[in-house]
C-alpha cells in the first residue's frame, strides 16, 4: 500500500515532467534552435520561490509546475525526492541556496521551510556591492557544478533583495561504452536541409527500445555500482581454470538512462515533439530490450536561457509583475518583492565513455520598487530530442534538442 508521502512524490514527479515538456516546447518554438536545460533545476528554484508566494502569485507558480496538492505537502514531497535521488555509481550533486541582502528580514517560518524542504541555507551578501555579491554567488555555483557553470549572475541591480539558486551536476559512464576506434566521420542532416560533418559513435548491442508511429526511441543506461559475484556458487563446468577466484566484480546498471527520440524522417521532429507526452510514457513503461545497431553523434552543447518570457507564456505572470506579485511569505517589507528575471544555464557533453551535464538556475527577487535477431538500425543523423531521467522515480532531470552537433568533444 502506498503511503501519502509516496503518493505526493508521484504527484510532484508527474507535474514536473509535464512542466518539463511545456517548457521544452516554449524554448523550442524556433524549429532550428538547439537547446539544453534542466527542468528539475528550474523547478527546484521555483519550488523555493513558492515558499514565499501568496494568493494568486502562489497559485500561478503551482499551476505552471502542475502541482495541485497543498503547499506544505509540495515542499515535503520535494524533500523526499531529494532524499531518494541518490544514484549509486554516478556522480550526482544537487544544491540549493537562498542569497539574501545583509540586514533584510526574512520570516523565520520561510527559513525553516527552505531548510526542511530544500536543504537550502541562507547566504548573506551585500547587493549594494554587486561585483562582490556576484563573485560569491558565482563561486558557489562553480563549486557545486564542478567548474562546469562558471558565471550565472552578472550586473545585479542594487535593489536586489534575494536570489534563489539551484545547481545540479551529473557525470556517469555508459553501461555499454562505445569503442572510440569505431567512431567515424559522418554527415548529419540539419533541419535547413544542409549537411554538416560530425563524429558518429557506433555500437551494436542490447538496449531498451520502442517505436512510435513518428519515430524511434532508445535508452542508453548508465553504469551503477559493480556487484561482487561469488564464484564458489558456480559449477566446475561453468568456470574455466583461470577464473577460479573467490569473487569477480560485475557492473550493474544504475537507475539513470539517456533516452534518445529520433523522428523517422528529416523534418518530422516538430511533429514528433507534439507527442512528447506519449513518448515519455513509452520510455517509462513500454520499452523492450532489443538488439540495436546504434549510431549517435558525439556532441557537446551549452545554453543560456532567460525564463521570464517563456514562464509568463505558460501562465506565471504575477511573479514578474511589480504591481501584483505577492511574496509576503518571505518578508512583511512594505516595499514588496517581485521576480525581475530567472536565469538558467546548462551544458552537456556526450562521448564514447558517457555523459557530463550541469545546470544552474537563479531566480532574482527585487524590492518593489535475448534471441539473436537482426539489429534494429537507430541512426541519429538528423535532429533529435533527448532526455536524462531517473528510472526509480521517473523524474526528468535534463532535456534537450540537438539540431547541429558539435563533435569537438574530448574522449
Beta strands, then each sheet from edge to edge (+ up, - down):
strand 1: 35-37
strand 2: 91-101
strand 3: 121-125
strand 4: 160-173
strand 5: 184-189
strand 6: 195-212
strand 7: 215-230
strand 8: 247-263
strand 9: 288-297
strand 10: 299-306
strand 11: 337-350
strand 12: 354-367
strand 13: 376-379
strand 14: 384-390
strand 15: 396-402
sheet 1: 1+ 15- 14+ 8- 7+ 6- 5+
sheet 2: 1+ 15- 14+ 8- 7+ 6- 9+ 13+
sheet 3: 3+ 2+ 4- 12+ 11- 10+
end
